[in-house]
């Protein structure tokens, strides 16, 4: 199928796609949309940036048009669960955009904001509810929403929801859904624990895999600079001062680190903002809006941003800190090279992160181009002796052990107050034109010896 008109979508949806300038579906859309229109459950794997959101949103909207029923008070007809506030807001924006020529009611239910407006919006019933699991469970327990009328369930980025400890909450939520429903689970990575959980929730699903699991998009030019930890700040300034950098996301492994990196960039005179789980919702919205409009050139983020940012023309992604969960690397660099464009991903690797680099290469099956700053032998010797970083290494997925939860089994990570979405505690949620200088320069500002390519 080479045109959206071949997929059986209703006219108002096709008109909205025309407004967006879309004609041809992506591979994931070509397979998922017909399967969902037929009423089948779906288990889908696709690289980030390949159109997963539209693949499940368009069939939901098509079903709403076909059934032509108003939702009952305090119910929703379709429920979309995602791990972070940012991703949930992005999904809702897509729902409203693709449904612009329909009469459709939608609501966003996430933590970090007062629940009152969400409760009032749900009181009349909604067609599509987009939510994070923690806040949704809170509203279910208070009676603000019931799921007995829900006919479609979507789990987006399920692997991250497992990492953040959401699956006890999801199991509770699923327990309140009708047995007869349609369920779709889509993600860029699908490790075995997620696949096992998916089969608990799906009924004879159509399995769709449009690209090798965890393989980054080929249009991204990837490289890694191996350097001493103290050289990272100078290299980052050099990279971000390059005219080829139109819009960039810099990833930090920790919230505190993101704030330090952001202050360093701002003090240097660069337009930068930070976003992570300790920021208020208002601060996060302001940072994202500034990044989208171009008022902010650089967004410094923890992995919370890797799943929720869909901004055109992100020319560069820089991993100031390599992630200790290798799948996160795939999602991070997937913020560039979107909508058919190219992009650049540069990672910095200090000796204590070398094991993370090897994990990433094993997962992706790639040998990332390496540039050494300084003495290669010295770096590798330090990497062999860098036991602290290796000892902090996390398993890529929990091996059957559940994370601690409150005694009431409410699905919130231990110590989290009632009324907060799990996403609030999450430390981890358009491409460039391909011109100009794409790789880090061969000499860092520290004046160290010229890098030697491995």
C-alpha positions in Angstrom: 0.0 0.0 0.0 1.6 3.2 -1.1 -1.1 5.8 -0.3 -3.1 6.6 2.8 -6.2 6.3 0.6 -5.5 2.6 0.3 -5.7 1.9 4.0 -9.5 2.3 4.5 -9.4 5.5 6.5 -12.5 7.8 6.7 -12.6 11.0 4.7 -12.1 13.4 7.6 -8.9 11.7 8.6 -7.6 11.7 5.0 -8.4 15.4 4.8 -6.3 16.0 7.9 -3.4 14.0 6.5 -3.6 16.1 3.3 -3.5 19.2 5.5 -0.3 17.8 7.0 1.1 17.1 3.6 1.2 13.4 4.1 0.6 11.1 1.1 2.5 7.8 1.7 2.4 5.8 4.9 5.6 4.6 6.5 6.2 0.8 6.8 4.9 0.6 10.4 1.8 2.5 9.4 1.2 0.3 6.3 1.0 -2.8 8.5 -0.5 -1.5 11.8 -3.3 0.6 10.4 -5.1 -2.1 8.4 -4.6 -4.6 11.2 -6.2 -2.3 13.8 -9.0 -1.3 11.4 -9.8 -5.1 11.1 -10.0 -5.2 14.9 -6.8 -7.2 15.6 -4.4 -6.7 18.5 -1.0 -5.6 17.5 2.6 -6.0 18.8 4.8 -3.6 16.9 8.5 -2.8 16.8 9.8 0.1 14.8 12.6 2.6 15.1 11.9 5.8 16.7 10.9 8.5 14.2 9.2 6.1 11.9 5.6 7.2 12.5 4.5 4.8 15.3 2.1 7.4 16.8 0.1 7.9 13.7 0.0 4.1 13.2 -2.3 3.7 16.3 -3.9 7.1 16.4 -5.4 7.0 12.9 -7.2 3.6 13.5 -8.6 4.9 16.8 -10.0 8.0 15.1 -11.4 5.8 12.3 -13.2 3.6 14.8 -14.7 6.7 16.6 -16.1 7.9 13.2 -17.6 4.4 12.4 -19.2 3.8 15.8 -20.6 7.4 16.0 -21.4 7.2 19.7 -21.0 9.7 22.5 -18.9 8.6 25.5 -20.7 8.1 28.8 -19.9 10.4 31.7 -16.6 9.5 33.4 -15.6 7.1 30.7 -13.3 7.1 27.7 -13.6 5.1 24.5 -9.9 4.8 23.8 -7.0 4.9 26.3 -3.4 5.6 25.4 -0.8 5.0 28.1 2.7 6.4 27.8 5.6 6.8 30.3 6.1 10.5 30.5 4.2 13.8 30.5 6.1 15.1 27.5 5.3 12.0 25.4 1.7 12.0 26.5 1.3 15.7 25.5 2.9 15.0 22.1 0.5 12.1 21.5 -2.5 14.2 22.4 -1.3 16.9 20.0 -1.2 14.3 17.2 -4.7 13.1 18.1 -6.1 16.6 17.9 -4.2 17.3 14.7 -5.4 14.2 12.9 -8.9 14.6 14.3 -9.2 18.3 13.4 -12.1 17.6 10.9 -14.0 15.5 13.5 -16.1 16.2 16.5 -13.9 14.5 19.1 -13.3 15.0 22.8 -9.8 14.5 24.2 -8.1 14.8 27.6 -4.6 14.6 29.0 -4.2 13.0 32.4 -0.6 13.4 33.8 1.0 14.1 37.1 2.8 17.3 38.1 -0.3 19.5 37.7 -3.5 19.9 39.8 -6.0 17.1 39.1 -9.1 19.4 39.3 -9.2 20.4 35.6 -8.5 16.8 34.6 -11.4 15.5 36.8 -13.8 18.2 35.3 -12.8 17.2 31.8 -13.4 13.5 32.5 -16.8 14.2 34.1 -18.6 14.5 30.7 -16.7 11.5 29.2 -14.1 11.7 26.5 -13.4 9.9 23.2 -9.6 9.6 23.6 -7.8 9.7 26.9 -4.0 10.0 26.9 -2.4 9.4 30.3 0.6 8.4 32.4 -0.2 5.3 34.6 0.4 6.8 38.0 -2.1 9.8 37.7 -4.6 7.7 35.9 -4.6 5.1 38.7 -5.1 7.9 41.2 -8.2 9.2 39.4 -9.6 5.7 39.0 -9.3 5.1 42.7 -11.0 8.4 43.4 -13.9 7.5 41.0 -13.2 10.3 38.6 -12.8 7.8 35.7 -14.0 4.3 35.0 -12.8 2.1 32.2 -15.7 -0.3 31.7 -16.6 1.4 28.4 -13.1 1.5 27.0 -12.8 -0.4 23.7 -9.2 0.4 22.7 -6.0 0.3 24.8 -2.6 1.5 23.5 0.7 1.0 25.4 3.3 3.2 23.9 7.0 2.8 24.8 6.2 -0.1 27.0 9.9 -0.8 27.6 10.4 2.5 29.3 7.3 2.0 31.4 8.9 -1.2 32.7 12.1 0.6 33.4 10.2 3.2 35.4 8.4 0.6 37.5 4.9 1.2 36.0 3.9 -2.4 35.2 2.1 -3.1 38.6 0.0 0.0 37.9 -0.6 -1.0 34.3 -1.8 -4.5 35.4 -4.2 -2.8 37.8 -5.5 -0.6 35.0 -5.9 -3.5 32.6 -7.8 -5.3 35.2 -10.5 -2.7 35.0 -10.8 -2.8 31.2 -13.4 -5.0 29.4 -12.1 -8.4 28.4 -13.4 -7.7 24.9 -11.2 -4.9 23.7 -8.5 -4.1 21.2 -5.0 -3.7 22.5 -1.8 -2.5 20.7 1.7 -2.4 22.1 4.3 -0.5 20.1 7.9 0.4 20.9 11.3 0.9 19.3 12.7 -1.9 21.4 11.1 -5.1 22.5 13.2 -7.1 25.0 12.1 -10.5 26.2 10.4 -9.3 29.5 8.3 -6.9 27.6 7.4 -9.5 25.0 6.3 -11.9 27.7 4.1 -9.2 29.4 2.7 -8.2 26.0 1.4 -11.7 25.4 -0.4 -11.6 28.7 -2.4 -8.6 27.5 -2.8 -9.3 23.8 -5.0 -11.8 22.0 -3.5 -13.4 19.0 -1.7 -10.2 18.0 -0.4 -9.3 14.6 3.3 -8.9 15.1 4.9 -6.1 13.1 8.6 -5.5 12.9 9.7 -3.0 10.3 13.3 -2.7 11.2 15.9 -4.6 13.2 15.2 -4.2 16.9 17.3 -1.4 18.5 19.1 -0.5 15.2 19.4 3.3 15.0 18.1 5.0 11.9 20.7 4.8 9.1 20.5 8.5 8.3 22.2 9.4 11.6 26.0 10.0 11.3 27.3 8.6 14.6 30.6 9.0 16.3 32.1 8.7 19.8 34.9 10.8 21.3 36.9 8.9 23.9 38.4 11.5 26.3 39.2 12.3 29.9 36.2 13.3 32.0 37.6 16.8 32.6 37.8 17.5 28.8 34.0 17.0 28.3 33.0 20.6 29.0 35.5 22.2 26.6 34.5 19.8 23.8 30.8 20.4 24.4 31.4 24.2 24.0 33.3 23.6 20.8 30.6 21.3 19.4 27.8 23.7 20.3 29.6 26.7 18.9 29.8 25.1 15.5 27.6 26.9 12.9 26.4 23.5 11.6 24.5 23.0 14.8 21.0 24.4 14.1 19.2 22.8 17.0 20.7 20.3 19.5 19.7 18.1 22.4 22.4 17.3 24.9 21.8 14.3 27.1 22.9 13.9 30.7 22.6 10.8 32.8 21.4 12.6 35.9 19.2 15.6 36.7 21.9 17.4 38.7 24.3 16.9 35.8 21.8 18.3 33.4 21.6 21.5 35.5 25.4 21.8 35.6 25.7 21.4 31.9 23.0 23.9 31.2 24.6 26.5 33.5 28.0 25.9 31.7 26.4 26.6 28.3 24.4 29.6 29.5 27.5 31.1 31.2 29.3 30.7 27.9 26.6 32.8 26.2 24.7 30.0 24.4 20.9 29.8 24.4 20.2 26.7 26.4 17.5 25.3 28.8 17.3 22.2 30.9 14.5 19.7 31.2 14.3 16.8 33.7 12.0 15.2 36.3 12.8 17.7 39.1 11.5 20.6 37.0 8.0 21.7 37.5 5.5 21.2 34.7 5.5 24.9 33.9 9.3 24.9 33.7 9.3 21.9 31.4 6.6 23.4 29.1 8.5 26.7 28.9 11.8 24.9 28.0 10.1 22.8 25.3 8.2 25.7 23.9 11.4 27.7 23.7 13.2 24.8 21.9 10.3 24.4 19.4 10.2 28.0 18.5 13.9 28.4 18.2 14.3 30.8 21.2 16.4 28.1 22.8 19.0 26.5 20.5 20.1 23.8 23.0 18.0 21.6 25.2 19.8 19.7 28.0 17.9 16.7 29.1 17.8 13.5 30.9 16.3 10.4 29.3 12.8 11.7 30.1 13.1 13.7 26.9 14.2 10.9 24.7 10.7 9.6 24.2 8.7 12.8 24.3 10.3 15.3 22.0 9.2 15.4 18.4 10.7 18.6 17.2 11.6 19.3 13.6 15.1 20.1 12.5 17.0 18.7 15.5 20.4 18.7 13.7 22.5 17.2 16.5 22.2 15.0 19.5 25.1 15.0 21.9 25.5 12.4 24.6 27.5 14.3 27.2 27.1 11.1 29.4 26.6 7.7 27.8 23.5 6.0 29.1 24.0 3.0 31.3 21.0 1.3 29.7 22.0 0.7 26.1 18.4 0.9 24.7 18.3 4.5 25.8 21.0 5.3 23.3 18.7 4.3 20.5 15.9 6.6 21.7 18.3 9.5 22.4 19.8 9.6 18.9 16.3 9.1 17.4 15.5 12.7 18.2 17.4 13.7 15.1 17.0 12.5 11.5 13.3 12.7 11.6 10.8 13.1 8.7 13.3 11.7 6.2 16.1 14.1 7.0 19.7 13.4 8.2 21.3 14.1 11.5 24.4 13.9 13.6 24.9 12.1 16.9 28.1 12.6 18.9 28.8 10.8 22.1 31.4 11.5 24.7 32.9 8.6 26.5 35.2 8.9 29.6 37.1 5.8 30.8 34.4 4.9 33.3 31.8 4.8 30.6 33.7 2.5 28.2 31.7 -0.5 29.2 28.5 1.4 28.4 29.9 2.0 24.9 30.6 -1.7 24.4 27.0 -2.5 25.6 25.6 0.0 23.0 27.6 -1.5 20.2 26.6 -5.0 21.1 22.9 -4.0 21.2 22.9 -2.1 17.9 25.4 -4.4 16.1 27.3 -1.3 15.0 31.0 -0.3 15.4 30.6 3.4 16.1 33.3 5.6 14.6 35.8 6.4 17.4 38.0 9.5 17.9 40.5 9.5 20.8 41.5 12.7 22.5 45.0 12.2 23.9 46.8 9.0 24.4 44.7 5.9 23.3 46.7 3.4 25.3 46.3 5.5 28.5 42.6 5.8 27.9 42.1 2.1 27.5 44.3 1.4 30.6 42.2 3.7 32.6 39.0 2.2 31.2 40.1 -1.3 32.4 40.7 0.0 35.9 37.5 2.1 36.0 35.6 -0.3 38.3 33.3 2.3 39.9 31.4 3.0 36.7 31.1 -0.7 35.9 29.8 -1.4 39.3 27.1 1.1 38.9 26.0 -0.5 35.6 22.3 -1.4 35.5 20.8 -4.4 33.8 19.2 -3.3 30.6 15.9 -4.7 32.0 14.9 -6.0 35.4 15.4 -9.7 35.6 12.0 -10.7 37.0 12.5 -8.6 40.2 9.8 -6.0 40.8 10.8 -2.5 41.9 9.6 -1.5 45.4 6.0 -0.1 45.6 3.8 1.3 48.3 2.0 -1.1 50.5 -1.3 -0.4 49.0 -0.1 -1.7 45.6 -1.0 1.5 43.9 1.6 1.3 41.3 3.6 4.3 42.4 7.4 3.9 43.0 8.1 3.8 46.7 8.2 7.1 48.4 6.0 8.8 45.8 3.0 10.7 47.1 -0.5 10.0 46.1 -1.6 12.2 43.3 1.7 12.2 41.5 2.2 10.5 38.2 5.1 8.1 38.1 6.4 10.2 35.2 7.2 12.9 37.7 10.0 10.9 39.1 11.3 9.7 35.8 14.9 10.7 35.2 14.6 9.1 31.8 11.3 10.5 28.6 13.2 16.9 12.2 16.9 16.3 11.4 19.7 18.5 10.2 20.5 19.2 6.6 23.6 17.2 6.5 25.8 20.2 5.6 28.7 21.7 7.4 31.0 20.2 9.9 29.5 17.1 11.4 32.2 15.5 13.4 34.0 16.8 16.4 37.2 18.7 15.5 40.3 16.7 15.7 41.7 18.8 18.6 39.9 19.6 21.8 40.1 23.1 23.3 42.1 21.7 26.2 45.2 21.7 24.0 45.6 18.0 24.4 47.3 15.9 21.7 45.5 15.4 18.5 43.0 12.6 18.6 43.9 9.3 16.9 41.1 7.5 15.0 40.7 3.9 16.2 
